[in-house]
């Protein structure tokens, strides 16, 4: 059985940095990096919790595979949206208005 303080602190740092990146950044790609940091923190927490538990066949070892797959698909879709927005606006700054009325 492992001591869980280290992985919990690492997960908290990753989630904290990710939330900070999402809230503070105006660049769409850096916001996406912040979301990925939050996902990484949740994965560390999920695996550490499963490793610290007694049941070796719990879902904590299988769920990270699904989360990694979903994160990869999310990155592809988000980068496609960012690329399309860059082609239309010539900027990926989220604070800048597009000038086109909805």
N, CA, C and O atoms as CSV, one atom per row, in Angstrom:
chain,resi,resn,atom,element,x,y,z
A,1,UNK,N,N,0.844,-1.177,0.000
A,1,UNK,CA,C,0.000,0.000,0.000
A,1,UNK,C,C,0.893,1.245,0.000
A,1,UNK,O,O,1.879,1.314,0.734
A,2,UNK,N,N,0.536,2.212,-0.824
A,2,UNK,CA,C,1.357,3.409,-0.951
A,2,UNK,C,C,0.821,4.522,-0.055
A,2,UNK,O,O,-0.344,4.526,0.344
A,3,UNK,N,N,1.705,5.458,0.242
A,3,UNK,CA,C,1.279,6.636,0.993
A,3,UNK,C,C,0.650,7.615,0.000
A,3,UNK,O,O,1.280,7.941,-1.006
A,4,UNK,N,N,-0.532,8.077,0.241
A,4,UNK,CA,C,-1.296,8.833,-0.746
A,4,UNK,C,C,-1.101,10.339,-0.686
A,4,UNK,O,O,-1.717,11.059,-1.473
A,5,UNK,N,N,-0.278,10.836,0.204
A,5,UNK,CA,C,-0.109,12.289,0.309
A,5,UNK,C,C,0.554,12.867,-0.937
A,5,UNK,O,O,0.137,13.920,-1.419
A,6,UNK,N,N,1.570,12.203,-1.463
A,6,UNK,CA,C,2.277,12.701,-2.637
A,6,UNK,C,C,1.392,12.803,-3.878
A,6,UNK,O,O,1.324,13.867,-4.493
A,7,UNK,N,N,0.706,11.710,-4.263
A,7,UNK,CA,C,-0.178,11.806,-5.421
A,7,UNK,C,C,-1.326,12.796,-5.229
A,7,UNK,O,O,-1.739,13.451,-6.187
A,8,UNK,N,N,-1.843,12.915,-4.011
A,8,UNK,CA,C,-2.923,13.881,-3.778
A,8,UNK,C,C,-2.425,15.310,-3.944
A,8,UNK,O,O,-3.120,16.155,-4.506
A,9,UNK,N,N,-1.220,15.576,-3.453
A,9,UNK,CA,C,-0.650,16.917,-3.615
A,9,UNK,C,C,-0.385,17.200,-5.086
A,9,UNK,O,O,-0.667,18.298,-5.566
A,10,UNK,N,N,0.158,16.211,-5.814
A,10,UNK,CA,C,0.393,16.373,-7.237
A,10,UNK,C,C,-0.907,16.631,-7.993
A,10,UNK,O,O,-0.953,17.495,-8.868
A,11,UNK,N,N,-1.958,15.891,-7.662
A,11,UNK,CA,C,-3.259,16.102,-8.307
A,11,UNK,C,C,-3.796,17.498,-8.000
A,11,UNK,O,O,-4.343,18.161,-8.881
A,12,UNK,N,N,-3.642,17.943,-6.759
A,12,UNK,CA,C,-4.113,19.276,-6.389
A,12,UNK,C,C,-3.338,20.363,-7.129
A,12,UNK,O,O,-3.923,21.356,-7.562
A,13,UNK,N,N,-2.027,20.180,-7.277
A,13,UNK,CA,C,-1.215,21.168,-7.997
A,13,UNK,C,C,-1.618,21.212,-9.474
A,13,UNK,O,O,-1.758,22.293,-10.047
A,14,UNK,N,N,-1.802,20.048,-10.085
A,14,UNK,CA,C,-2.196,20.005,-11.496
A,14,UNK,C,C,-3.558,20.649,-11.719
A,14,UNK,O,O,-3.734,21.421,-12.662
A,15,UNK,N,N,-4.516,20.339,-10.863
A,15,UNK,CA,C,-5.844,20.932,-11.004
A,15,UNK,C,C,-5.791,22.432,-10.748
A,15,UNK,O,O,-6.443,23.203,-11.452
A,16,UNK,N,N,-5.031,22.848,-9.762
A,16,UNK,CA,C,-4.894,24.281,-9.473
A,16,UNK,C,C,-4.275,25.047,-10.626
A,16,UNK,O,O,-4.755,26.119,-10.994
A,17,UNK,N,N,-3.200,24.494,-11.203
A,17,UNK,CA,C,-2.585,25.142,-12.364
A,17,UNK,C,C,-3.530,25.164,-13.562
A,17,UNK,O,O,-3.571,26.143,-14.308
A,18,UNK,N,N,-4.279,24.096,-13.740
A,18,UNK,CA,C,-5.226,24.043,-14.847
A,18,UNK,C,C,-6.342,25.058,-14.710
A,18,UNK,O,O,-6.692,25.735,-15.677
A,19,UNK,N,N,-6.899,25.169,-13.522
A,19,UNK,CA,C,-7.967,26.156,-13.287
A,19,UNK,C,C,-7.423,27.564,-13.445
A,19,UNK,O,O,-8.087,28.428,-14.020
A,20,UNK,N,N,-6.226,27.800,-12.942
A,20,UNK,CA,C,-5.592,29.117,-13.109
A,20,UNK,C,C,-5.397,29.423,-14.588
A,20,UNK,O,O,-5.651,30.544,-15.028
A,21,UNK,N,N,-4.949,28.438,-15.355
A,21,UNK,CA,C,-4.752,28.646,-16.786
A,21,UNK,C,C,-6.040,28.923,-17.532
A,21,UNK,O,O,-6.057,29.730,-18.462
A,22,UNK,N,N,-7.114,28.268,-17.140
A,22,UNK,CA,C,-8.404,28.492,-17.798
A,22,UNK,C,C,-8.953,29.868,-17.455
A,22,UNK,O,O,-9.507,30.548,-18.318
A,23,UNK,N,N,-8.804,30.283,-16.198
A,23,UNK,CA,C,-9.392,31.551,-15.763
A,23,UNK,C,C,-8.591,32.751,-16.263
A,23,UNK,O,O,-9.180,33.753,-16.669
A,24,UNK,N,N,-7.280,32.672,-16.241
A,24,UNK,CA,C,-6.442,33.835,-16.515
A,24,UNK,C,C,-6.149,34.010,-18.001
A,24,UNK,O,O,-6.130,35.142,-18.484
A,25,UNK,N,N,-5.924,32.949,-18.724
A,25,UNK,CA,C,-5.462,33.048,-20.110
A,25,UNK,C,C,-6.577,33.491,-21.048
A,25,UNK,O,O,-7.752,33.189,-20.840
A,26,UNK,N,N,-6.168,34.223,-22.094
A,26,UNK,CA,C,-7.109,34.647,-23.127
A,26,UNK,C,C,-6.853,33.928,-24.443
A,26,UNK,O,O,-7.665,34.016,-25.364
A,27,UNK,N,N,-5.747,33.226,-24.539
A,27,UNK,CA,C,-5.420,32.489,-25.738
A,27,UNK,C,C,-6.148,31.144,-25.709
A,27,UNK,O,O,-6.097,30.435,-24.704
A,28,UNK,N,N,-6.817,30.792,-26.794
A,28,UNK,CA,C,-7.633,29.584,-26.819
A,28,UNK,C,C,-6.803,28.318,-26.647
A,28,UNK,O,O,-7.260,27.365,-26.016
A,29,UNK,N,N,-5.625,28.292,-27.182
A,29,UNK,CA,C,-4.779,27.106,-27.054
A,29,UNK,C,C,-4.311,26.941,-25.605
A,29,UNK,O,O,-4.245,25.819,-25.103
A,30,UNK,N,N,-3.989,28.033,-24.940
A,30,UNK,CA,C,-3.564,27.941,-23.545
A,30,UNK,C,C,-4.726,27.569,-22.623
A,30,UNK,O,O,-4.515,26.920,-21.599
A,31,UNK,N,N,-5.929,27.965,-22.969
A,31,UNK,CA,C,-7.103,27.515,-22.217
A,31,UNK,C,C,-7.266,26.007,-22.382
A,31,UNK,O,O,-7.596,25.306,-21.426
A,32,UNK,N,N,-7.035,25.515,-23.585
A,32,UNK,CA,C,-7.100,24.079,-23.837
A,32,UNK,C,C,-6.036,23.331,-23.030
A,32,UNK,O,O,-6.300,22.242,-22.521
A,33,UNK,N,N,-4.853,23.900,-22.912
A,33,UNK,CA,C,-3.799,23.291,-22.098
A,33,UNK,C,C,-4.231,23.249,-20.627
A,33,UNK,O,O,-3.958,22.273,-19.927
A,34,UNK,N,N,-4.899,24.299,-20.164
A,34,UNK,CA,C,-5.410,24.309,-18.793
A,34,UNK,C,C,-6.442,23.220,-18.552
A,34,UNK,O,O,-6.443,22.586,-17.496
A,35,UNK,N,N,-7.313,23.002,-19.515
A,35,UNK,CA,C,-8.307,21.931,-19.396
A,35,UNK,C,C,-7.611,20.574,-19.350
A,35,UNK,O,O,-8.023,19.694,-18.594
A,36,UNK,N,N,-6.574,20.398,-20.141
A,36,UNK,CA,C,-5.834,19.144,-20.131
A,36,UNK,C,C,-5.122,18.936,-18.797
A,36,UNK,O,O,-5.007,17.801,-18.336
A,37,UNK,N,N,-4.642,20.010,-18.171
A,37,UNK,CA,C,-4.025,19.875,-16.850
A,37,UNK,C,C,-5.038,19.432,-15.803
A,37,UNK,O,O,-4.720,18.627,-14.928
A,38,UNK,N,N,-6.257,19.956,-15.890
A,38,UNK,CA,C,-7.307,19.522,-14.967
A,38,UNK,C,C,-7.616,18.043,-15.177
A,38,UNK,O,O,-7.782,17.301,-14.209
A,39,UNK,N,N,-7.692,17.609,-16.432
A,39,UNK,CA,C,-7.920,16.192,-16.714
A,39,UNK,C,C,-6.768,15.331,-16.187
A,39,UNK,O,O,-7.005,14.246,-15.655
A,40,UNK,N,N,-5.547,15.794,-16.326
A,40,UNK,CA,C,-4.397,15.044,-15.828
A,40,UNK,C,C,-4.436,14.930,-14.303
A,40,UNK,O,O,-4.123,13.878,-13.745
A,41,UNK,N,N,-4.815,15.999,-13.648
A,41,UNK,CA,C,-4.944,15.952,-12.191
A,41,UNK,C,C,-6.000,14.964,-11.746
A,41,UNK,O,O,-5.817,14.250,-10.760
A,42,UNK,N,N,-7.107,14.921,-12.473
A,42,UNK,CA,C,-8.156,13.959,-12.113
A,42,UNK,C,C,-7.690,12.528,-12.357
A,42,UNK,O,O,-8.051,11.623,-11.605
A,43,UNK,N,N,-6.895,12.317,-13.398
A,43,UNK,CA,C,-6.357,10.977,-13.651
A,43,UNK,C,C,-5.406,10.540,-12.541
A,43,UNK,O,O,-5.469,9.399,-12.082
A,44,UNK,N,N,-4.530,11.434,-12.111
A,44,UNK,CA,C,-3.611,11.109,-11.021
A,44,UNK,C,C,-4.390,10.765,-9.762
A,44,UNK,O,O,-4.057,9.804,-9.068
A,45,UNK,N,N,-5.415,11.537,-9.464
A,45,UNK,CA,C,-6.232,11.272,-8.280
A,45,UNK,C,C,-6.959,9.943,-8.393
A,45,UNK,O,O,-7.045,9.199,-7.415
A,46,UNK,N,N,-7.481,9.638,-9.567
A,46,UNK,CA,C,-8.211,8.392,-9.777
A,46,UNK,C,C,-7.293,7.181,-9.619
A,46,UNK,O,O,-7.649,6.214,-8.947
A,47,UNK,N,N,-6.129,7.234,-10.230
A,47,UNK,CA,C,-5.197,6.104,-10.146
A,47,UNK,C,C,-4.638,5.959,-8.728
A,47,UNK,O,O,-4.492,4.839,-8.238
A,48,UNK,N,N,-4.327,7.064,-8.069
A,48,UNK,CA,C,-3.797,6.991,-6.709
A,48,UNK,C,C,-4.834,6.436,-5.738
A,48,UNK,O,O,-4.499,5.660,-4.843
A,49,UNK,N,N,-6.077,6.829,-5.913
A,49,UNK,CA,C,-7.123,6.321,-5.039
A,49,UNK,C,C,-7.325,4.834,-5.246
A,49,UNK,O,O,-7.538,4.098,-4.282
A,50,UNK,N,N,-7.262,4.382,-6.487
A,50,UNK,CA,C,-7.409,2.963,-6.767
A,50,UNK,C,C,-6.219,2.169,-6.240
A,50,UNK,O,O,-6.392,1.067,-5.719
A,51,UNK,N,N,-5.006,2.721,-6.369
A,51,UNK,CA,C,-3.815,2.021,-5.890
A,51,UNK,C,C,-3.782,1.945,-4.369
A,51,UNK,O,O,-3.229,1.000,-3.807
A,52,UNK,N,N,-4.357,2.914,-3.713
A,52,UNK,CA,C,-4.369,2.915,-2.257
A,52,UNK,C,C,-5.447,2.039,-1.664
A,52,UNK,O,O,-5.386,1.696,-0.484
A,53,UNK,N,N,-6.440,1.668,-2.466
A,53,UNK,CA,C,-7.530,0.827,-1.985
A,53,UNK,C,C,-7.144,-0.638,-1.952
A,53,UNK,O,O,-6.079,-1.024,-2.435
A,54,UNK,N,N,-8.006,-1.437,-1.387
A,54,UNK,CA,C,-7.719,-2.857,-1.264
A,54,UNK,C,C,-8.153,-3.686,-2.465
A,54,UNK,O,O,-7.588,-4.753,-2.704
A,55,UNK,N,N,-9.127,-3.229,-3.217
A,55,UNK,CA,C,-9.649,-3.996,-4.339
A,55,UNK,C,C,-8.784,-3.770,-5.574
A,55,UNK,O,O,-8.715,-2.651,-6.083
A,56,UNK,N,N,-8.118,-4.825,-6.066
A,56,UNK,CA,C,-7.225,-4.674,-7.205
A,56,UNK,C,C,-7.982,-4.665,-8.523
A,56,UNK,O,O,-7.405,-4.287,-9.543
A,57,UNK,N,N,-9.227,-5.057,-8.548
A,57,UNK,CA,C,-9.998,-5.112,-9.795
A,57,UNK,C,C,-11.038,-4.009,-9.856
A,57,UNK,O,O,-12.051,-4.138,-10.543
A,58,UNK,N,N,-10.791,-2.944,-9.149
A,58,UNK,CA,C,-11.720,-1.818,-9.147
A,58,UNK,C,C,-11.623,-1.070,-10.478
A,58,UNK,O,O,-10.733,-1.336,-11.286
A,59,UNK,N,N,-12.533,-0.147,-10.694
A,59,UNK,CA,C,-12.599,0.586,-11.959
A,59,UNK,C,C,-11.513,1.651,-12.074
A,59,UNK,O,O,-11.402,2.278,-13.127
A,60,UNK,N,N,-10.730,1.876,-11.067
A,60,UNK,CA,C,-9.697,2.899,-11.102
A,60,UNK,C,C,-8.576,2.615,-12.076
A,60,UNK,O,O,-7.855,3.532,-12.470
A,61,UNK,N,N,-8.411,1.366,-12.474
A,61,UNK,CA,C,-7.362,1.050,-13.441
A,61,UNK,C,C,-7.872,1.053,-14.874
A,61,UNK,O,O,-7.071,1.106,-15.807
A,62,UNK,N,N,-9.172,1.000,-15.069
A,62,UNK,CA,C,-9.747,0.981,-16.408
A,62,UNK,C,C,-10.239,2.366,-16.822
A,62,UNK,O,O,-10.135,2.734,-17.992
A,63,UNK,N,N,-10.762,3.117,-15.897
A,63,UNK,CA,C,-11.298,4.442,-16.214
A,63,UNK,C,C,-10.272,5.406,-16.797
A,63,UNK,O,O,-10.636,6.195,-17.668
A,64,UNK,N,N,-9.006,5.389,-16.368
A,64,UNK,CA,C,-8.033,6.289,-17.006
A,64,UNK,C,C,-7.874,6.057,-18.502
A,64,UNK,O,O,-7.603,7.001,-19.244
A,65,UNK,N,N,-8.037,4.828,-18.956
A,65,UNK,CA,C,-7.969,4.574,-20.396
A,65,UNK,C,C,-9.088,5.297,-21.134
A,65,UNK,O,O,-8.870,5.856,-22.209
A,66,UNK,N,N,-10.273,5.284,-20.562
A,66,UNK,CA,C,-11.392,5.997,-21.167
A,66,UNK,C,C,-11.180,7.504,-21.114
A,66,UNK,O,O,-11.497,8.211,-22.071
A,67,UNK,N,N,-10.647,7.997,-20.004
A,67,UNK,CA,C,-10.409,9.435,-19.865
A,67,UNK,C,C,-9.345,9.896,-20.855
A,67,UNK,O,O,-9.470,10.974,-21.437
A,68,UNK,N,N,-8.298,9.096,-21.052
A,68,UNK,CA,C,-7.258,9.452,-22.017
A,68,UNK,C,C,-7.830,9.467,-23.430
A,68,UNK,O,O,-7.499,10.350,-24.222
A,69,UNK,N,N,-8.680,8.505,-23.751
A,69,UNK,CA,C,-9.312,8.462,-25.075
A,69,UNK,C,C,-10.210,9.667,-25.295
A,69,UNK,O,O,-10.179,10.281,-26.362
A,70,UNK,N,N,-10.999,10.002,-24.306
A,70,UNK,CA,C,-11.887,11.163,-24.410
A,70,UNK,C,C,-11.075,12.452,-24.499
A,70,UNK,O,O,-11.442,13.365,-25.239
A,71,UNK,N,N,-9.975,12.534,-23.751
A,71,UNK,CA,C,-9.124,13.728,-23.800
A,71,UNK,C,C,-8.487,13.889,-25.177
A,71,UNK,O,O,-8.367,15.006,-25.679
A,72,UNK,N,N,-8.080,12.786,-25.784
A,72,UNK,CA,C,-7.500,12.871,-27.125
A,72,UNK,C,C,-8.536,13.341,-28.143
A,72,UNK,O,O,-8.230,14.166,-29.004
A,73,UNK,N,N,-9.746,12.827,-28.049
A,73,UNK,CA,C,-10.807,13.272,-28.957
A,73,UNK,C,C,-11.159,14.734,-28.707
A,73,UNK,O,O,-11.437,15.477,-29.649
A,74,UNK,N,N,-11.148,15.147,-27.445
A,74,UNK,CA,C,-11.454,16.546,-27.109
A,74,UNK,C,C,-10.398,17.489,-27.661
A,74,UNK,O,O,-10.723,18.588,-28.113
A,75,UNK,N,N,-9.145,17.076,-27.631
A,75,UNK,CA,C,-8.068,17.910,-28.167
A,75,UNK,C,C,-8.227,18.070,-29.668
A,75,UNK,O,O,-8.053,19.169,-30.195
A,76,UNK,N,N,-8.553,17.001,-30.357
A,76,UNK,CA,C,-8.723,17.071,-31.815
A,76,UNK,C,C,-9.862,18.010,-32.182
A,76,UNK,O,O,-9.707,18.854,-33.065
A,77,UNK,N,N,-10.994,17.874,-31.524
A,77,UNK,CA,C,-12.146,18.725,-31.830
A,77,UNK,C,C,-11.862,20.177,-31.454
A,77,UNK,O,O,-12.188,21.087,-32.218
A,78,UNK,N,N,-11.260,20.405,-30.290
A,78,UNK,CA,C,-10.976,21.779,-29.851
A,78,UNK,C,C,-9.964,22.457,-30.769
A,78,UNK,O,O,-10.118,23.633,-31.097
A,79,UNK,N,N,-8.940,21.733,-31.181
A,79,UNK,CA,C,-7.969,22.341,-32.088
A,79,UNK,C,C,-8.581,22.624,-33.460
A,79,UNK,O,O,-8.203,23.597,-34.113
A,80,UNK,N,N,-9.510,21.795,-33.900
A,80,UNK,CA,C,-10.206,22.078,-35.157
A,80,UNK,C,C,-11.039,23.345,-35.041
A,80,UNK,O,O,-11.083,24.145,-35.975
A,81,UNK,N,N,-11.696,23.536,-33.911
A,81,UNK,CA,C,-12.486,24.753,-33.693
A,81,UNK,C,C,-11.566,25.970,-33.618
A,81,UNK,O,O,-11.878,27.012,-34.194
A,82,UNK,N,N,-10.443,25.853,-32.920
A,82,UNK,CA,C,-9.495,26.966,-32.811
A,82,UNK,C,C,-8.926,27.312,-34.190
A,82,UNK,O,O,-8.791,28.489,-34.524
A,83,UNK,N,N,-8.595,26.306,-34.983
A,83,UNK,CA,C,-8.065,26.547,-36.316
A,83,UNK,C,C,-9.092,27.231,-37.209
A,83,UNK,O,O,-8.743,28.128,-37.977
A,84,UNK,N,N,-10.346,26.822,-37.118
A,84,UNK,CA,C,-11.411,27.470,-37.899
A,84,UNK,C,C,-11.615,28.914,-37.447
A,84,UNK,O,O,-11.794,29.803,-38.279
A,85,UNK,N,N,-11.591,29.153,-36.143
A,85,UNK,CA,C,-11.735,30.519,-35.640
A,85,UNK,C,C,-10.552,31.382,-36.077
A,85,UNK,O,O,-10.728,32.559,-36.393
A,86,UNK,N,N,-9.356,30.809,-36.095
A,86,UNK,CA,C,-8.188,31.565,-36.537
A,86,UNK,C,C,-8.293,31.925,-38.019
A,86,UNK,O,O,-7.889,33.014,-38.424
A,87,UNK,N,N,-8.822,31.034,-38.807
A,87,UNK,CA,C,-8.968,31.321,-40.237
A,87,UNK,C,C,-9.976,32.437,-40.480
A,87,UNK,O,O,-9.812,33.225,-41.411
A,88,UNK,N,N,-11.013,32.512,-39.656
A,88,UNK,CA,C,-12.039,33.541,-39.841
A,88,UNK,C,C,-11.656,34.884,-39.225
A,88,UNK,O,O,-11.959,35.935,-39.788
A,89,UNK,N,N,-10.987,34.851,-38.064
A,89,UNK,CA,C,-10.710,36.094,-37.342
A,89,UNK,C,C,-9.258,36.519,-37.374
A,89,UNK,O,O,-8.949,37.652,-37.005
A,90,UNK,N,N,-8.366,35.661,-37.798
A,90,UNK,CA,C,-6.917,35.904,-37.826
A,90,UNK,C,C,-6.348,36.135,-36.426
A,90,UNK,O,O,-5.301,36.766,-36.277
A,91,UNK,N,N,-7.031,35.628,-35.404
A,91,UNK,CA,C,-6.570,35.729,-34.025
A,91,UNK,C,C,-7.251,34.639,-33.210
A,91,UNK,O,O,-8.380,34.244,-33.503
A,92,UNK,N,N,-6.557,34.159,-32.191
A,92,UNK,CA,C,-7.183,33.183,-31.298
A,92,UNK,C,C,-7.345,33.758,-29.890
A,92,UNK,O,O,-7.472,33.016,-28.916
A,93,UNK,N,N,-7.338,35.077,-29.800
A,93,UNK,CA,C,-7.545,35.760,-28.527
A,93,UNK,C,C,-9.024,35.672,-28.169
A,93,UNK,O,O,-9.876,36.118,-28.937
A,94,UNK,N,N,-9.333,35.102,-27.011
A,94,UNK,CA,C,-10.729,34.907,-26.621
A,94,UNK,C,C,-11.398,36.206,-26.173
A,94,UNK,O,O,-12.627,36.282,-26.162
A,95,UNK,N,N,-10.631,37.219,-25.806
A,95,UNK,CA,C,-11.203,38.485,-25.356
A,95,UNK,C,C,-11.588,39.385,-26.522
A,95,UNK,O,O,-12.356,40.331,-26.348
A,96,UNK,N,N,-11.068,39.101,-27.695
A,96,UNK,CA,C,-11.360,39.938,-28.850
A,96,UNK,C,C,-12.704,39.551,-29.465
A,96,UNK,O,O,-13.006,38.370,-29.636
A,97,UNK,N,N,-13.504,40.565,-29.795
A,97,UNK,CA,C,-14.800,40.296,-30.404
A,97,UNK,C,C,-14.616,40.094,-31.898
A,97,UNK,O,O,-13.707,40.664,-32.501
A,98,UNK,N,N,-15.475,39.285,-32.489
A,98,UNK,CA,C,-15.297,38.921,-33.897
A,98,UNK,C,C,-15.798,40.004,-34.852
A,98,UNK,O,O,-15.338,40.067,-35.992
A,99,UNK,N,N,-16.711,40.842,-34.425
A,99,UNK,CA,C,-17.244,41.890,-35.296
A,99,UNK,C,C,-18.439,41.451,-36.111
A,99,UNK,O,O,-19.058,42.268,-36.792
A,100,UNK,N,N,-18.773,40.178,-36.052
A,100,UNK,CA,C,-19.935,39.659,-36.778
A,100,UNK,C,C,-21.089,39.538,-35.792
A,100,UNK,O,O,-20.961,38.917,-34.737
A,101,UNK,N,N,-22.207,40.136,-36.151
A,101,UNK,CA,C,-23.373,40.095,-35.257
A,101,UNK,C,C,-23.983,38.691,-35.282
A,101,UNK,O,O,-24.056,38.072,-36.344
A,102,UNK,N,N,-24.420,38.183,-34.128
A,102,UNK,CA,C,-25.005,36.841,-34.086
A,102,UNK,C,C,-26.374,36.776,-34.730
A,102,UNK,O,O,-26.988,35.709,-34.768
